[in-house]
Amino acid sequence: MNSSEPDITTNAPEEDIENECQRSTVLASDTGQASQSPKSSFVEQIQVVNGDEREYQSPNGSSVDKSQVVIDSEHDFETPSVSSFDKSQGEIDGEASLTPDDSSVNKFDMEVVGEFECQSPDAVSVDVSGVGINVKGENDGYVAPKVGMEFESEDDAYKCYSIYAVIEGFSIRKDFVNKSRISGAVVSRRYTCYRQGYRPAKHTGNIRKSSRQETRTGCLAHMTIARQPNGKFRVTHFETKHNHEFVTPSTAHILPSQKRLDFVQAVEADLANHPGMDGIPKLGMGFDSEDHAYKFYNTYAGQIGFSVRKDYVNRSKIDGAVASRRFTCFREGFRQKDKRDSNVKRPRKETRIGCLAQLVISRQPDGKYRVTHFEEKHNHELVAACRVRMLRSQKRLAVAQVMDDNLVYGSKIRPKSAIELLCRTVVDCKDLGYDPVDYKSKLPFRRMREMKEGEAERIRLYFQSKHLKNPSFFYAIQLDADGQIANVFWADAKMLVDYSDFGDVVCFDTTCRLYRDCRPFASFIGVNHHKQMVIFGAALLYDVTVESFKWLFQTFIQAMSGKKPKTFLTDDEATMTEAVGSVLPETHHRMCVWHVYQNGLKQLSDLSVGSGSFVNDLNCCFFDQEEEEDFINAWKAMLDAYGLWENEWLREIFECREKWAVAYGRHNFCADIKSALLRENFTANLKKYLKSDLDVLPFLKHLGKVVNDWHYKELEANYDMSQRMPRLMGDVILLKQARDTYTPEIFELFQLEYETCLNILVNQCTENGSLFEYKLSIYGQLREYTVTFNSADENVSCNCMKFEFMGVLCSHALKVLDYRNIKLLPTKYILKRWTKDARV
């Protein structure tokens, strides 16, 4: 090339090329645009002329020396100090990169090949108007570059050298360029190996300790082209020797050159075929706008089962339009640690676990946004279809409905049921020949309570329609001596499923009888694995004799396929006690402490209404005393404080304390149902509709809505459980096992027990063969607990009987296990009903 040619400008690097060490990982595609990042103010902005090149003036127009280094789209960049900055956050068309403030560095888009690291081409701008031109030989095969080869254009030469580089196993970058001073057309150009030159050492003091490894090794491999008089570009120099190893075929796909070729081919296919949107993102797929791309990816996410988060964005400095954008899975990155976390009493659960699934789009010269990178794989379980609508990005709420076409009173719209996916048929009922009337158990006398005119027929028709819509809906009717409806029991499919999973403890709730003029409603209540209330069945009892209760309990067990509960809690009425003893002789029957407490509030209403302190003391006495000595002392203190020693009801209820008090009967499993009853007063929620002068249908529909709300709360808890993990108090293998096994609610209880065990002292240990007896006490307290351990089978038991009563090991037993160097919880002490897989 003639360096004295008057119309030629030689573009070469200048002294300010040292800014390379401080450049952002953002690419610039046109002039007048900059990269913006919340924490990268120290990054110098670099002017870019003619796309990726910096134009320099050379007085003699001579060729640029091989040691000259020009920064372009593939040169090494120093990452700015942003805690979760992604290498793919490149500046496209000069737009600002807005980086989210995350705590971890996402290294997904950093190309690492062997010991080198390359700039990610995830956000690239490709001129699709000139793609698809390959150099072919006579046999339509690829021809390697060589000196003297001519190309129709500079782009053809670049593509040919790119294909050659990919085949060989290296990547290329555009180096210097000479342009005409008159027309600005390219006169000569050099393409080099991506490991050409060396990184300047002047600014290494500013590089973070965690900076990436050196990639440049001074490789001299390159290809130089020059424009000829006929307008074509001829290879004037071609150096094939490299001073480094090539990548292997298995890792060639992460080369920037290969990624650019893949993207170009994908765009060609999209332009040629114009495929319809099949719902799956693909490389090169085009969208009319950023919003269109987001909606498409969000729809795809909803189908797969994850939520989308908008991550970084590059904006134009000129018009502020989006040039590139990345959408990520909502579990991308990690939560940034905050020194204030130690002061938070109830920290938020962890949601981010470093998921790398993402979609990157970039604006192209034709105005469309195209997919430049798509990562499909997730590192976590996806959300089930029935809970997808709870995902934040889906912007829709799930309608949890249980086999009902109109749970909202007065509504004519039939919402789509999400809960139906959870229901499985338990009772095989036939539409034809189904008779709910139990003629064999007909009462020999008239019912005790009358019904409003027409109410019996409305009840019968309502339940008949429910059963016709779903044969799994169970209902039964007991008649009196006059052939009138005396009692009705019903349970839908979800109730039957709930009982099959959590029917070990049942509370028969009849507290509606404490209210005046209320409908005779009764319900069978339980607790699920989130310690939320569930209902197993309901009844309307217009007769409350022993015969009626026997029929009701027998019908309940029949509906539940003969499965009987382990513990059955009822009121202190003698007729119930007799019926339970007859129908459920093997079941542990106890008086429900919550029922006794509610009755106490009614009996002592003169004190409870005007004194908040009395209600608190009564509550504490009934529910908080787990030791017999503590209970008796609290009882006496309450009687002294309020002068209740002469109260007849308190005297009678204290005499039968072993039937209801928490301190007694701890050998019976009760699933801590009292906590659920205290949190949500089921009967109080229905009180408005329980008035006997109102029509029965609004009550039945409102009951369905309340039960439906409970099911929806379980769906929310299941979703929350799958997406967020409770915080650990420390890096303890036992707590990690418990967190992975238990539901969050139960894990929090377990973690409290573990925290308490850290302050427990082992005072004494006696050995008798394989049996060991430990005496323990909490630091600073006098009360001593006895824990026995059998080394033969690793059985452990404590005299506090917390595990027997609630199903979670107490702090005393955990202390002994730790003392015995047992670091994992034995599976025999993990009740399935408290685990995440309770319904599996």
QUIJOBEL-V299444 format. One line per field, one symbol per residue. ss: DSSP state (a for helix, b for strand, c for the rest). phi: phi as a letter, one per 20 degrees, with the letter a starting at -180 (. if undefined). burial: b if it has 16 or more other ideal C-beta (glycine too) atoms within 10 Angstrom, else e. A space follows every 10 residues. Layout:
ss=???
phi=???
burial=???
This chain:
ss=cccccccbbb bcccaaaaaa aacccccccc cccccccccc ccccccccbc ccbccccccc cccccccccc cccccccccc cccccccccc ccccbbbbcc cccccccccc bbbccbbbcc cccccccaaa cccccbcccc cbcccccccb bccaaaaaaa aaaaaaaacc cbbbbbbbbb cccccbbbbb bbbccccccc cccaaacccc cccccccccc cbbbbbbccc ccbbbbbbbc cccccccccc caaacaaaaa aaaaaaaaaa aaaccccccc cccccbbcca aaaaaaaaaa aaaacccbbb bbbbbbcccc cbbbbbbbbc ccccccccaa aaaccccccb cccccccbbb bbbcccccbb bbbbbccccc ccccaaaaaa caaacccccc cccccccccc ccccccccaa aacccccccc ccccccbccc cccccccccc ccccaaaaaa aaaaaaaaac cccbbbbbbc ccccbbbbbb bcaaaaaaaa aaccbbbbbc aaaacccbcc bbbbbbbccc ccbbbbbbbb bccccaaaaa aaaaaaaaac ccccccbbbb cccaaaaaaa aaaccccbbb bcaaaaaaaa aaacaaaacc caaaaaaaaa aaaccccaaa aaaaaaaaaa aacccccaaa aaaaacaaac cccccccccc ccaaaaaaac caaaaaaaac bccccaaaaa aaaaaaaaaa aaaaaaaaaa aaacbccccc ccaaaaaaaa abcaaaaaaa aaaaaaaccb bbbbbbbbcc bbbbbbbbcc cccbbbbbbb ccccbbbbcc caaaaacccc aaaaaaaaac ccccccaaac caaabccccc
phi=.efegfedde ecfdfffffg fdfffdeddb fmcbecbgcc feffedfccl neddecddfd mfffffefcd ecfdffceff ecfcedffee edlmdfeeef edeceeefee fdcmddccff egdcddeffd endcecefel dfdffbfnfd cfbfffffff ffffffffob dccedfbdcf fedmffdbbc dcffdfmcfg efdffefffe ffffdecmfd facdcbfdge neddfebbdd eddbeefegf dffefgffff fffffffgff ffelfffend fcfnfdcfbf ffffffffff fffeobddcf efbdcffedm ffdbbcdcff dfmcfffcfe gfeefcffff decmfdfacd dbfdgenedc fdbbdefddb feffgfdffe fffflcefde cdlceaeefn edeeffeeff feecfddede fenfcfeeff dffebfffce dffnffffff fffffffffb fffdbbcdde femefdbccb befffffgff ecefccdeec ffffefldff ecbddbcefe mdfcderbbd debcefffff fffffffffe lnfdffccdc feffffgfff feecfeefdc ffffffffff fffdffeffe cfffffffff feddeedgff ffffffffff fdldfeffff fffffdffec fffdmffefc llfffffffc egfffdgfee ffeefffgff ffgfffffff ffffgffffg ffdcdffefa edffffffff dffgffffff ffffffffde deebbddbme ecdddcbfgn defdddcdcd ffclecbcff lfffedncff fffffffffe meedfgffdd fgfdefefef
burial=beeeeeebbb bbbeeebbbb bbbbbbbbbb eebbbbbeeb eebebbebee ebbbbbebee bebbebebbb bbbbbbbbbb ebbbbbbbbb bbbbbbbbbb ebeebbebbb bebeebbbbb bbbbbbebee beeebeeeee eeeebeeebe beebebbbbb bbbbbbebbb bbbbbbbbbe eeeeebbbbb bbbbbbbebe eeeeeeeeee ebeebbeebb bbbbbbbeee ebbbbbebee ebebebbeee ebebbbbbbb bbbbebbeeb beeeeeeeee bebbbbbeeb eebbebbbeb bbebbbbbbe bbbbbbbeee ebbbbbbbbb bbbbbeeeee eeeeeeeeee bbbebbbbbb bbbbeeebbb bbbbbeebee eebeebbbbb bebbeeebeb bbbbeebbee eeeebebbbb ebbeebeeee eeeeebebee bebeeebeee beeebbeebb ebbeebbeeb ebbbbbbbbb eeeebbbbbb bbbbbbbbbe bbbbbbbbbb bbbeeeebbb bbbbbbbbbb bbbbbbbbbb bbbbbebbbb bbbbbbbebb eeebbebbbb bbeeebbebb eebbeebbbb bbbbbbbbbb beebeebeee eeebbebbee bbbebeeeee bbebbeebbe ebebeebeeb eebeeebebb bbbebbebbb bbbbbbbeee ebbeebeebb ebeeebeebb bbbbbebbeb bbbbbbbbbb bbbebbeeee eeebbeebbe bbbbbbbbbb bebbeebeeb eeeeeeeeee ebebebbbee eeeebebbbe eeeeebbbeb ebbbbbbbbb bbbbbbbbbe eeeebeeebb bebbbbebbe
